[in-house]
């Protein structure tokens, strides 16, 4: 399965190098990768906090969906 984060990183890198053709490609690519990794880890932490805080509500909502699907 293709990793969309890398696709976004490649597009950003291409645009930056289009405006700054003499830029250090490896340094810019490393910076973009670090920002994407940071956003991924930060997003996971936010999602985890949300899931822990609202676990009962989430479970109840999923149970209702499963009930209505099984009920037909």
C-alpha atoms as one frame of an Amber mdcrd trajectory, in Angstrom:
protein
   0.000   0.000   0.000   1.326   3.410  -0.961   2.281   5.790   1.832   0.533
   9.112   1.156   2.781  10.970   3.590   5.729  10.397   1.290   3.699  11.583
  -1.694   2.976  14.855   0.075   6.639  15.160   1.027   7.774  14.655  -2.562
   5.336  17.290  -3.843   6.488  19.800  -1.217  10.131  19.037  -2.017   9.529
  19.511  -5.749   7.830  22.883  -5.163  10.607  24.116  -2.873  13.291  23.059
  -5.346  11.322  24.758  -8.124  11.619  28.101  -6.300  15.120  27.445  -4.896
  16.925  25.318  -7.506  20.282  25.715  -5.741  18.924  24.394  -2.430  20.454
  21.382  -0.740  18.033  18.622  -1.758  19.053  16.174   0.972  18.780  18.785
   3.730  15.373  19.988   2.540  14.080  16.409   2.136  15.283  15.541   5.650
  13.530  18.594   7.087  10.287  17.751   5.308  10.491  14.134   6.507  11.057
  15.323  10.078   8.029  17.636   9.914   5.811  14.875   8.503   7.001  12.440
  11.189   6.355  15.041  13.898   2.852  15.699  12.589   2.169  11.961  12.484
   3.323  11.379  16.067   1.528  14.503  17.314  -1.682  13.529  15.546  -1.510
  10.056  17.025  -1.076  11.518  20.514  -4.086  13.809  20.067  -6.187  10.934
  18.721  -5.126   8.677  21.576  -6.073  11.290  24.177  -9.459  11.733  22.474
 -10.009   7.958  22.372  -9.124   7.484  26.034 -11.285  10.413  27.142 -14.303
   9.380  25.068 -13.917   5.592  25.063 -17.356   4.850  26.523 -19.144   7.152
  24.058 -17.191   5.712  21.121 -17.957   2.142  22.185 -21.652   2.960  22.633
 -21.843   4.572  19.162 -20.140   1.581  17.523 -22.448  -0.827  19.368 -25.499
   1.074  18.069 -24.195   0.891  14.493 -23.529  -2.856  14.803 -26.984  -3.367
  16.327 -28.725  -1.588  13.435 -26.661  -3.463  10.844 -27.427  -6.845  12.433
 -31.079  -5.945  12.879 -31.394  -5.361   9.163
